[in-house]
Amino acid sequence: MNNKKKIAIGLGVAGGALLAAWLLTGDRRKKTRDFIVKKANDLKQTIKKVDIEPFDDSDIHYV
């Protein structure tokens, strides 16, 4: 990799770390945690809904 790509990746990682640190400090910590927990639970419910409906493709289709 050339230096421009390395710098871009480094800035992206550093920016993500700064954002995470900002979101997890002070009074934002509880709000951030509640938001993440809510979204994780919503995702679990969506996955369960998809898994409950099995797809039966036992019919033979001729072309």
PDB file of N, CA, C, O and CB in Angstrom:
ATOM      1  N   MET A   1       0.839  -1.183   0.000  1.00  0.00           N
ATOM      2  CA  MET A   1       0.000   0.000   0.000  1.00  0.00           C
ATOM      3  C   MET A   1       0.878   1.238   0.000  1.00  0.00           C
ATOM      4  O   MET A   1       1.951   1.282   0.600  1.00  0.00           O
ATOM      5  CB  MET A   1      -0.951   0.003   1.210  1.00  0.00           C
ATOM      6  N   ASN A   2       0.379   2.220  -0.688  1.00  0.00           N
ATOM      7  CA  ASN A   2       1.147   3.459  -0.666  1.00  0.00           C
ATOM      8  C   ASN A   2       0.777   4.283   0.566  1.00  0.00           C
ATOM      9  O   ASN A   2      -0.146   3.943   1.306  1.00  0.00           O
ATOM     10  CB  ASN A   2       0.903   4.274  -1.956  1.00  0.00           C
ATOM     11  N   ASN A   3       1.496   5.342   0.763  1.00  0.00           N
ATOM     12  CA  ASN A   3       1.343   6.144   1.987  1.00  0.00           C
ATOM     13  C   ASN A   3      -0.020   6.816   2.091  1.00  0.00           C
ATOM     14  O   ASN A   3      -0.533   6.988   3.197  1.00  0.00           O
ATOM     15  CB  ASN A   3       2.423   7.199   2.048  1.00  0.00           C
ATOM     16  N   LYS A   4      -0.625   7.201   0.956  1.00  0.00           N
ATOM     17  CA  LYS A   4      -1.934   7.864   1.003  1.00  0.00           C
ATOM     18  C   LYS A   4      -2.990   6.907   1.547  1.00  0.00           C
ATOM     19  O   LYS A   4      -3.838   7.308   2.345  1.00  0.00           O
ATOM     20  CB  LYS A   4      -2.343   8.370  -0.402  1.00  0.00           C
ATOM     21  N   LYS A   5      -2.944   5.662   1.128  1.00  0.00           N
ATOM     22  CA  LYS A   5      -3.918   4.686   1.611  1.00  0.00           C
ATOM     23  C   LYS A   5      -3.721   4.410   3.103  1.00  0.00           C
ATOM     24  O   LYS A   5      -4.691   4.278   3.849  1.00  0.00           O
ATOM     25  CB  LYS A   5      -3.807   3.377   0.810  1.00  0.00           C
ATOM     26  N   LYS A   6      -2.478   4.326   3.524  1.00  0.00           N
ATOM     27  CA  LYS A   6      -2.193   4.083   4.941  1.00  0.00           C
ATOM     28  C   LYS A   6      -2.686   5.238   5.806  1.00  0.00           C
ATOM     29  O   LYS A   6      -3.241   5.026   6.884  1.00  0.00           O
ATOM     30  CB  LYS A   6      -0.687   3.872   5.156  1.00  0.00           C
ATOM     31  N   ILE A   7      -2.479   6.456   5.327  1.00  0.00           N
ATOM     32  CA  ILE A   7      -2.927   7.635   6.073  1.00  0.00           C
ATOM     33  C   ILE A   7      -4.448   7.667   6.133  1.00  0.00           C
ATOM     34  O   ILE A   7      -5.023   7.976   7.177  1.00  0.00           O
ATOM     35  CB  ILE A   7      -2.386   8.932   5.427  1.00  0.00           C
ATOM     36  N   ALA A   8      -5.102   7.349   5.017  1.00  0.00           N
ATOM     37  CA  ALA A   8      -6.567   7.360   4.985  1.00  0.00           C
ATOM     38  C   ALA A   8      -7.135   6.318   5.951  1.00  0.00           C
ATOM     39  O   ALA A   8      -8.085   6.608   6.678  1.00  0.00           O
ATOM     40  CB  ALA A   8      -7.079   7.095   3.551  1.00  0.00           C
ATOM     41  N   ILE A   9      -6.573   5.125   5.968  1.00  0.00           N
ATOM     42  CA  ILE A   9      -7.032   4.085   6.881  1.00  0.00           C
ATOM     43  C   ILE A   9      -6.778   4.500   8.326  1.00  0.00           C
ATOM     44  O   ILE A   9      -7.635   4.307   9.188  1.00  0.00           O
ATOM     45  CB  ILE A   9      -6.334   2.748   6.575  1.00  0.00           C
ATOM     46  N   GLY A  10      -5.619   5.063   8.591  1.00  0.00           N
ATOM     47  CA  GLY A  10      -5.298   5.519   9.942  1.00  0.00           C
ATOM     48  C   GLY A  10      -6.246   6.596  10.429  1.00  0.00           C
ATOM     49  O   GLY A  10      -6.677   6.571  11.581  1.00  0.00           O
ATOM     50  N   LEU A  11      -6.573   7.542   9.561  1.00  0.00           N
ATOM     51  CA  LEU A  11      -7.522   8.598   9.938  1.00  0.00           C
ATOM     52  C   LEU A  11      -8.914   8.028  10.186  1.00  0.00           C
ATOM     53  O   LEU A  11      -9.619   8.483  11.087  1.00  0.00           O
ATOM     54  CB  LEU A  11      -7.587   9.675   8.845  1.00  0.00           C
ATOM     55  N   GLY A  12      -9.315   7.031   9.390  1.00  0.00           N
ATOM     56  CA  GLY A  12     -10.619   6.410   9.589  1.00  0.00           C
ATOM     57  C   GLY A  12     -10.702   5.687  10.920  1.00  0.00           C
ATOM     58  O   GLY A  12     -11.697   5.810  11.634  1.00  0.00           O
ATOM     59  N   VAL A  13      -9.673   4.940  11.258  1.00  0.00           N
ATOM     60  CA  VAL A  13      -9.647   4.228  12.535  1.00  0.00           C
ATOM     61  C   VAL A  13      -9.604   5.213  13.694  1.00  0.00           C
ATOM     62  O   VAL A  13     -10.314   5.039  14.685  1.00  0.00           O
ATOM     63  CB  VAL A  13      -8.440   3.276  12.601  1.00  0.00           C
ATOM     64  N   ALA A  14      -8.782   6.237  13.578  1.00  0.00           N
ATOM     65  CA  ALA A  14      -8.686   7.236  14.645  1.00  0.00           C
ATOM     66  C   ALA A  14     -10.008   7.984  14.814  1.00  0.00           C
ATOM     67  O   ALA A  14     -10.419   8.265  15.940  1.00  0.00           O
ATOM     68  CB  ALA A  14      -7.549   8.229  14.348  1.00  0.00           C
ATOM     69  N   GLY A  15     -10.662   8.303  13.728  1.00  0.00           N
ATOM     70  CA  GLY A  15     -11.953   8.980  13.804  1.00  0.00           C
ATOM     71  C   GLY A  15     -13.004   8.108  14.469  1.00  0.00           C
ATOM     72  O   GLY A  15     -13.800   8.595  15.272  1.00  0.00           O
ATOM     73  N   GLY A  16     -13.012   6.812  14.138  1.00  0.00           N
ATOM     74  CA  GLY A  16     -13.948   5.896  14.785  1.00  0.00           C
ATOM     75  C   GLY A  16     -13.688   5.769  16.269  1.00  0.00           C
ATOM     76  O   GLY A  16     -14.624   5.690  17.065  1.00  0.00           O
ATOM     77  N   ALA A  17     -12.423   5.748  16.646  1.00  0.00           N
ATOM     78  CA  ALA A  17     -12.076   5.659  18.066  1.00  0.00           C
ATOM     79  C   ALA A  17     -12.496   6.927  18.806  1.00  0.00           C
ATOM     80  O   ALA A  17     -13.001   6.850  19.927  1.00  0.00           O
ATOM     81  CB  ALA A  17     -10.564   5.421  18.237  1.00  0.00           C
ATOM     82  N   LEU A  18     -12.295   8.072  18.199  1.00  0.00           N
ATOM     83  CA  LEU A  18     -12.723   9.326  18.834  1.00  0.00           C
ATOM     84  C   LEU A  18     -14.238   9.395  18.971  1.00  0.00           C
ATOM     85  O   LEU A  18     -14.743   9.853  19.996  1.00  0.00           O
ATOM     86  CB  LEU A  18     -12.222  10.526  18.030  1.00  0.00           C
ATOM     87  N   LEU A  19     -14.964   8.950  17.963  1.00  0.00           N
ATOM     88  CA  LEU A  19     -16.424   8.945  18.034  1.00  0.00           C
ATOM     89  C   LEU A  19     -16.907   8.019  19.140  1.00  0.00           C
ATOM     90  O   LEU A  19     -17.799   8.380  19.907  1.00  0.00           O
ATOM     91  CB  LEU A  19     -17.027   8.522  16.691  1.00  0.00           C
ATOM     92  N   ALA A  20     -16.323   6.828  19.226  1.00  0.00           N
ATOM     93  CA  ALA A  20     -16.707   5.882  20.284  1.00  0.00           C
ATOM     94  C   ALA A  20     -16.402   6.458  21.660  1.00  0.00           C
ATOM     95  O   ALA A  20     -17.210   6.320  22.579  1.00  0.00           O
ATOM     96  CB  ALA A  20     -15.977   4.538  20.101  1.00  0.00           C
ATOM     97  N   ALA A  21     -15.260   7.093  21.813  1.00  0.00           N
ATOM     98  CA  ALA A  21     -14.900   7.687  23.097  1.00  0.00           C
ATOM     99  C   ALA A  21     -15.862   8.805  23.467  1.00  0.00           C
ATOM    100  O   ALA A  21     -16.248   8.924  24.630  1.00  0.00           O
ATOM    101  CB  ALA A  21     -13.466   8.219  23.059  1.00  0.00           C
ATOM    102  N   TRP A  22     -16.254   9.617  22.507  1.00  0.00           N
ATOM    103  CA  TRP A  22     -17.179  10.711  22.774  1.00  0.00           C
ATOM    104  C   TRP A  22     -18.553  10.182  23.157  1.00  0.00           C
ATOM    105  O   TRP A  22     -19.192  10.703  24.071  1.00  0.00           O
ATOM    106  CB  TRP A  22     -17.288  11.626  21.558  1.00  0.00           C
ATOM    107  N   LEU A  23     -19.020   9.117  22.438  1.00  0.00           N
ATOM    108  CA  LEU A  23     -20.339   8.569  22.716  1.00  0.00           C
ATOM    109  C   LEU A  23     -20.410   7.866  24.071  1.00  0.00           C
ATOM    110  O   LEU A  23     -21.490   7.758  24.651  1.00  0.00           O
ATOM    111  CB  LEU A  23     -20.732   7.607  21.624  1.00  0.00           C
ATOM    112  N   LEU A  24     -19.286   7.392  24.578  1.00  0.00           N
ATOM    113  CA  LEU A  24     -19.286   6.620  25.807  1.00  0.00           C
ATOM    114  C   LEU A  24     -18.812   7.414  27.018  1.00  0.00           C
ATOM    115  O   LEU A  24     -18.430   6.828  28.030  1.00  0.00           O
ATOM    116  CB  LEU A  24     -18.429   5.412  25.638  1.00  0.00           C
ATOM    117  N   THR A  25     -18.834   8.740  26.924  1.00  0.00           N
ATOM    118  CA  THR A  25     -18.426   9.558  28.063  1.00  0.00           C
ATOM    119  C   THR A  25     -19.612  10.385  28.536  1.00  0.00           C
ATOM    120  O   THR A  25     -20.506  10.722  27.760  1.00  0.00           O
ATOM    121  CB  THR A  25     -17.230  10.475  27.692  1.00  0.00           C
ATOM    122  N   GLY A  26     -19.599  10.700  29.805  1.00  0.00           N
ATOM    123  CA  GLY A  26     -20.597  11.599  30.378  1.00  0.00           C
ATOM    124  C   GLY A  26     -21.999  11.038  30.348  1.00  0.00           C
ATOM    125  O   GLY A  26     -22.203   9.832  30.490  1.00  0.00           O
ATOM    126  N   ASP A  27     -22.979  11.934  30.158  1.00  0.00           N
ATOM    127  CA  ASP A  27     -24.376  11.524  30.166  1.00  0.00           C
ATOM    128  C   ASP A  27     -24.790  10.825  28.874  1.00  0.00           C
ATOM    129  O   ASP A  27     -25.877  10.251  28.813  1.00  0.00           O
ATOM    130  CB  ASP A  27     -25.259  12.723  30.400  1.00  0.00           C
ATOM    131  N   ARG A  28     -23.950  10.860  27.845  1.00  0.00           N
ATOM    132  CA  ARG A  28     -24.266  10.184  26.592  1.00  0.00           C
ATOM    133  C   ARG A  28     -24.106   8.678  26.712  1.00  0.00           C
ATOM    134  O   ARG A  28     -24.635   7.933  25.887  1.00  0.00           O
ATOM    135  CB  ARG A  28     -23.386  10.710  25.475  1.00  0.00           C
ATOM    136  N   ARG A  29     -23.383   8.220  27.726  1.00  0.00           N
ATOM    137  CA  ARG A  29     -23.097   6.793  27.884  1.00  0.00           C
ATOM    138  C   ARG A  29     -24.381   5.976  28.004  1.00  0.00           C
ATOM    139  O   ARG A  29     -24.538   4.970  27.313  1.00  0.00           O
ATOM    140  CB  ARG A  29     -22.217   6.561  29.113  1.00  0.00           C
ATOM    141  N   LYS A  30     -25.304   6.401  28.877  1.00  0.00           N
ATOM    142  CA  LYS A  30     -26.548   5.658  29.077  1.00  0.00           C
ATOM    143  C   LYS A  30     -27.411   5.709  27.819  1.00  0.00           C
ATOM    144  O   LYS A  30     -27.995   4.698  27.431  1.00  0.00           O
ATOM    145  CB  LYS A  30     -27.326   6.221  30.281  1.00  0.00           C
ATOM    146  N   LYS A  31     -27.497   6.861  27.186  1.00  0.00           N
ATOM    147  CA  LYS A  31     -28.291   6.991  25.962  1.00  0.00           C
ATOM    148  C   LYS A  31     -27.723   6.104  24.853  1.00  0.00           C
ATOM    149  O   LYS A  31     -28.473   5.441  24.137  1.00  0.00           O
ATOM    150  CB  LYS A  31     -28.333   8.463  25.499  1.00  0.00           C
ATOM    151  N   THR A  32     -26.406   6.095  24.716  1.00  0.00           N
ATOM    152  CA  THR A  32     -25.771   5.279  23.693  1.00  0.00           C
ATOM    153  C   THR A  32     -25.994   3.799  23.963  1.00  0.00           C
ATOM    154  O   THR A  32     -26.318   3.038  23.051  1.00  0.00           O
ATOM    155  CB  THR A  32     -24.279   5.582  23.619  1.00  0.00           C
ATOM    156  N   ARG A  33     -25.822   3.393  25.212  1.00  0.00           N
ATOM    157  CA  ARG A  33     -26.014   1.980  25.563  1.00  0.00           C
ATOM    158  C   ARG A  33     -27.460   1.555  25.316  1.00  0.00           C
ATOM    159  O   ARG A  33     -27.702   0.480  24.767  1.00  0.00           O
ATOM    160  CB  ARG A  33     -25.632   1.730  27.038  1.00  0.00           C
ATOM    161  N   ASP A  34     -28.417   2.383  25.716  1.00  0.00           N
ATOM    162  CA  ASP A  34     -29.827   2.059  25.497  1.00  0.00           C
ATOM    163  C   ASP A  34     -30.154   1.956  24.009  1.00  0.00           C
ATOM    164  O   ASP A  34     -30.906   1.073  23.595  1.00  0.00           O
ATOM    165  CB  ASP A  34     -30.720   3.112  26.155  1.00  0.00           C
ATOM    166  N   PHE A  35     -29.592   2.851  23.211  1.00  0.00           N
ATOM    167  CA  PHE A  35     -29.816   2.831  21.768  1.00  0.00           C
ATOM    168  C   PHE A  35     -29.263   1.543  21.146  1.00  0.00           C
ATOM    169  O   PHE A  35     -29.929   0.911  20.326  1.00  0.00           O
ATOM    170  CB  PHE A  35     -29.166   4.061  21.110  1.00  0.00           C
ATOM    171  N   ILE A  36     -28.059   1.163  21.535  1.00  0.00           N
ATOM    172  CA  ILE A  36     -27.434  -0.038  20.981  1.00  0.00           C
ATOM    173  C   ILE A  36     -28.201  -1.292  21.404  1.00  0.00           C
ATOM    174  O   ILE A  36     -28.400  -2.199  20.596  1.00  0.00           O
ATOM    175  CB  ILE A  36     -25.963  -0.136  21.433  1.00  0.00           C
ATOM    176  N   VAL A  37     -28.627  -1.348  22.654  1.00  0.00           N
ATOM    177  CA  VAL A  37     -29.398  -2.497  23.140  1.00  0.00           C
ATOM    178  C   VAL A  37     -30.721  -2.595  22.395  1.00  0.00           C
ATOM    179  O   VAL A  37     -31.134  -3.691  22.015  1.00  0.00           O
ATOM    180  CB  VAL A  37     -29.648  -2.386  24.662  1.00  0.00           C
ATOM    181  N   LYS A  38     -31.388  -1.474  22.182  1.00  0.00           N
ATOM    182  CA  LYS A  38     -32.665  -1.476  21.471  1.00  0.00           C
ATOM    183  C   LYS A  38     -32.489  -1.972  20.036  1.00  0.00           C
ATOM    184  O   LYS A  38     -33.274  -2.794  19.562  1.00  0.00           O
ATOM    185  CB  LYS A  38     -33.282  -0.069  21.475  1.00  0.00           C
ATOM    186  N   LYS A  39     -31.478  -1.483  19.354  1.00  0.00           N
ATOM    187  CA  LYS A  39     -31.252  -1.900  17.974  1.00  0.00           C
ATOM    188  C   LYS A  39     -30.858  -3.376  17.895  1.00  0.00           C
ATOM    189  O   LYS A  39     -31.257  -4.069  16.959  1.00  0.00           O
ATOM    190  CB  LYS A  39     -30.170  -1.031  17.331  1.00  0.00           C
ATOM    191  N   ALA A  40     -30.085  -3.863  18.858  1.00  0.00           N
ATOM    192  CA  ALA A  40     -29.705  -5.278  18.879  1.00  0.00           C
ATOM    193  C   ALA A  40     -30.931  -6.156  19.092  1.00  0.00           C
ATOM    194  O   ALA A  40     -31.068  -7.195  18.446  1.00  0.00           O
ATOM    195  CB  ALA A  40     -28.661  -5.544  19.982  1.00  0.00           C
ATOM    196  N   ASN A  41     -31.820  -5.750  19.987  1.00  0.00           N
ATOM    197  CA  ASN A  41     -33.042  -6.513  20.210  1.00  0.00           C
ATOM    198  C   ASN A  41     -33.941  -6.500  18.981  1.00  0.00           C
ATOM    199  O   ASN A  41     -34.547  -7.519  18.647  1.00  0.00           O
ATOM    200  CB  ASN A  41     -33.796  -5.960  21.410  1.00  0.00           C
ATOM    201  N   ASP A  42     -34.034  -5.360  18.306  1.00  0.00           N
ATOM    202  CA  ASP A  42     -34.819  -5.287  17.076  1.00  0.00           C
ATOM    203  C   ASP A  42     -34.250  -6.223  16.018  1.00  0.00           C
ATOM    204  O   ASP A  42     -34.999  -6.883  15.297  1.00  0.00           O
ATOM    205  CB  ASP A  42     -34.856  -3.847  16.546  1.00  0.00           C
ATOM    206  N   LEU A  43     -32.933  -6.279  15.927  1.00  0.00           N
ATOM    207  CA  LEU A  43     -32.288  -7.154  14.958  1.00  0.00           C
ATOM    208  C   LEU A  43     -32.549  -8.617  15.283  1.00  0.00           C
ATOM    209  O   LEU A  43     -32.785  -9.419  14.379  1.00  0.00           O
ATOM    210  CB  LEU A  43     -30.789  -6.886  14.916  1.00  0.00           C
ATOM    211  N   LYS A  44     -32.511  -8.976  16.568  1.00  0.00           N
ATOM    212  CA  LYS A  44     -32.806 -10.351  16.988  1.00  0.00           C
ATOM    213  C   LYS A  44     -34.234 -10.727  16.613  1.00  0.00           C
ATOM    214  O   LYS A  44     -34.478 -11.833  16.130  1.00  0.00           O
ATOM    215  CB  LYS A  44     -32.594 -10.515  18.510  1.00  0.00           C
ATOM    216  N   GLN A  45     -35.179  -9.814  16.832  1.00  0.00           N
ATOM    217  CA  GLN A  45     -36.573 -10.089  16.490  1.00  0.00           C
ATOM    218  C   GLN A  45     -36.735 -10.275  14.984  1.00  0.00           C
ATOM    219  O   GLN A  45     -37.494 -11.140  14.546  1.00  0.00           O
ATOM    220  CB  GLN A  45     -37.483  -8.953  16.985  1.00  0.00           C
ATOM    221  N   THR A  46     -36.037  -9.479  14.195  1.00  0.00           N
ATOM    222  CA  THR A  46     -36.112  -9.602  12.746  1.00  0.00           C
ATOM    223  C   THR A  46     -35.556 -10.939  12.297  1.00  0.00           C
ATOM    224  O   THR A  46     -36.128 -11.582  11.417  1.00  0.00           O
ATOM    225  CB  THR A  46     -35.359  -8.460  12.067  1.00  0.00           C
ATOM    226  N   ILE A  47     -34.459 -11.364  12.881  1.00  0.00           N
ATOM    227  CA  ILE A  47     -33.856 -12.646  12.517  1.00  0.00           C
ATOM    228  C   ILE A  47     -34.785 -13.792  12.894  1.00  0.00           C
ATOM    229  O   ILE A  47     -34.925 -14.746  12.130  1.00  0.00           O
ATOM    230  CB  ILE A  47     -32.485 -12.819  13.203  1.00  0.00           C
ATOM    231  N   LYS A  48     -35.422 -13.714  14.061  1.00  0.00           N
ATOM    232  CA  LYS A  48     -36.353 -14.763  14.472  1.00  0.00           C
ATOM    233  C   LYS A  48     -37.530 -14.846  13.522  1.00  0.00           C
ATOM    234  O   LYS A  48     -37.967 -15.949  13.194  1.00  0.00           O
ATOM    235  CB  LYS A  48     -36.846 -14.516  15.894  1.00  0.00           C
ATOM    236  N   LYS A  49     -38.059 -13.720  13.067  1.00  0.00           N
ATOM    237  CA  LYS A  49     -39.181 -13.715  12.132  1.00  0.00           C
ATOM    238  C   LYS A  49     -38.796 -14.373  10.809  1.00  0.00           C
ATOM    239  O   LYS A  49     -39.602 -15.084  10.209  1.00  0.00           O
ATOM    240  CB  LYS A  49     -39.664 -12.282  11.888  1.00  0.00           C
ATOM    241  N   VAL A  50     -37.593 -14.140  10.367  1.00  0.00           N
ATOM    242  CA  VAL A  50     -37.139 -14.725   9.111  1.00  0.00           C
ATOM    243  C   VAL A  50     -36.952 -16.231   9.270  1.00  0.00           C
ATOM    244  O   VAL A  50     -37.289 -16.987   8.358  1.00  0.00           O
ATOM    245  CB  VAL A  50     -35.826 -14.063   8.647  1.00  0.00           C
ATOM    246  N   ASP A  51     -36.425 -16.682  10.398  1.00  0.00           N
ATOM    247  CA  ASP A  51     -36.179 -18.099  10.622  1.00  0.00           C
ATOM    248  C   ASP A  51     -37.461 -18.887  10.841  1.00  0.00           C
ATOM    249  O   ASP A  51     -37.476 -20.093  10.595  1.00  0.00           O
ATOM    250  CB  ASP A  51     -35.267 -18.280  11.803  1.00  0.00           C
ATOM    251  N   ILE A  52     -38.530 -18.257  11.292  1.00  0.00           N
ATOM    252  CA  ILE A  52     -39.769 -18.969  11.583  1.00  0.00           C
ATOM    253  C   ILE A  52     -40.455 -19.421  10.299  1.00  0.00           C
ATOM    254  O   ILE A  52     -41.102 -20.469  10.296  1.00  0.00           O
ATOM    255  CB  ILE A  52     -40.711 -18.087  12.402  1.00  0.00           C
ATOM    256  N   GLU A  53     -40.340 -18.687   9.242  1.00  0.00           N
ATOM    257  CA  GLU A  53     -41.029 -19.000   8.000  1.00  0.00           C
ATOM    258  C   GLU A  53     -40.126 -19.813   7.081  1.00  0.00           C
ATOM    259  O   GLU A  53     -39.362 -19.240   6.303  1.00  0.00           O
ATOM    260  CB  GLU A  53     -41.488 -17.714   7.301  1.00  0.00           C
ATOM    261  N   PRO A  54     -40.202 -21.157   7.159  1.00  0.00           N
ATOM    262  CA  PRO A  54     -39.355 -21.970   6.279  1.00  0.00           C
ATOM    263  C   PRO A  54     -39.872 -21.939   4.844  1.00  0.00           C
ATOM    264  O   PRO A  54     -41.068 -21.778   4.598  1.00  0.00           O
ATOM    265  CB  PRO A  54     -39.291 -23.421   6.785  1.00  0.00           C
ATOM    266  N   PHE A  55     -38.967 -22.092   3.929  1.00  0.00           N
ATOM    267  CA  PHE A  55     -39.298 -22.093   2.508  1.00  0.00           C
ATOM    268  C   PHE A  55     -39.279 -23.529   2.000  1.00  0.00           C
ATOM    269  O   PHE A  55     -38.261 -24.215   2.101  1.00  0.00           O
ATOM    270  CB  PHE A  55     -38.308 -21.203   1.698  1.00  0.00           C
ATOM    271  N   ASP A  56     -40.398 -23.979   1.456  1.00  0.00           N
ATOM    272  CA  ASP A  56     -40.491 -25.359   0.973  1.00  0.00           C
ATOM    273  C   ASP A  56     -40.482 -25.327  -0.544  1.00  0.00           C
ATOM    274  O   ASP A  56     -41.428 -24.855  -1.174  1.00  0.00           O
ATOM    275  CB  ASP A  56     -41.778 -26.075   1.513  1.00  0.00           C
ATOM    276  N   ASP A  57     -39.425 -25.825  -1.110  1.00  0.00           N
ATOM    277  CA  ASP A  57     -39.302 -25.881  -2.573  1.00  0.00           C
ATOM    278  C   ASP A  57     -39.203 -27.340  -3.001  1.00  0.00           C
ATOM    279  O   ASP A  57     -38.260 -27.753  -3.674  1.00  0.00           O
ATOM    280  CB  ASP A  57     -38.055 -25.070  -3.072  1.00  0.00           C
ATOM    281  N   SER A  58     -40.211 -28.104  -2.586  1.00  0.00           N
ATOM    282  CA  SER A  58     -40.188 -29.529  -2.925  1.00  0.00           C
ATOM    283  C   SER A  58     -40.838 -29.810  -4.266  1.00  0.00           C
ATOM    284  O   SER A  58     -40.727 -30.924  -4.778  1.00  0.00           O
ATOM    285  CB  SER A  58     -40.881 -30.333  -1.849  1.00  0.00           C
ATOM    286  N   ASP A  59     -41.516 -28.826  -4.851  1.00  0.00           N
ATOM    287  CA  ASP A  59     -42.135 -29.025  -6.151  1.00  0.00           C
ATOM    288  C   ASP A  59     -41.074 -29.068  -7.246  1.00  0.00           C
ATOM    289  O   ASP A  59     -40.037 -28.411  -7.158  1.00  0.00           O
ATOM    290  CB  ASP A  59     -43.155 -27.916  -6.435  1.00  0.00           C
ATOM    291  N   ILE A  60     -41.356 -29.844  -8.261  1.00  0.00           N
ATOM    292  CA  ILE A  60     -40.445 -29.945  -9.404  1.00  0.00           C
ATOM    293  C   ILE A  60     -40.882 -28.943 -10.445  1.00  0.00           C
ATOM    294  O   ILE A  60     -42.053 -28.899 -10.821  1.00  0.00           O
ATOM    295  CB  ILE A  60     -40.418 -31.387  -9.996  1.00  0.00           C
ATOM    296  N   HIS A  61     -39.954 -28.148 -10.908  1.00  0.00           N
ATOM    297  CA  HIS A  61     -40.234 -27.132 -11.928  1.00  0.00           C
ATOM    298  C   HIS A  61     -39.492 -27.509 -13.199  1.00  0.00           C
ATOM    299  O   HIS A  61     -38.264 -27.594 -13.211  1.00  0.00           O
ATOM    300  CB  HIS A  61     -39.818 -25.704 -11.442  1.00  0.00           C
ATOM    301  N   TYR A  62     -40.235 -27.730 -14.252  1.00  0.00           N
ATOM    302  CA  TYR A  62     -39.638 -28.049 -15.547  1.00  0.00           C
ATOM    303  C   TYR A  62     -39.574 -26.808 -16.398  1.00  0.00           C
ATOM    304  O   TYR A  62     -40.488 -25.985 -16.392  1.00  0.00           O
ATOM    305  CB  TYR A  62     -40.427 -29.149 -16.265  1.00  0.00           C
ATOM    306  N   VAL A  63     -38.500 -26.683 -17.120  1.00  0.00           N
ATOM    307  CA  VAL A  63     -38.342 -25.527 -18.006  1.00  0.00           C
ATOM    308  C   VAL A  63     -38.589 -25.962 -19.411  1.00  0.00           C
ATOM    309  O   VAL A  63     -38.510 -25.149 -20.332  1.00  0.00           O
ATOM    310  CB  VAL A  63     -36.947 -24.893 -17.877  1.00  0.00           C
TER     311      VAL A  63
END
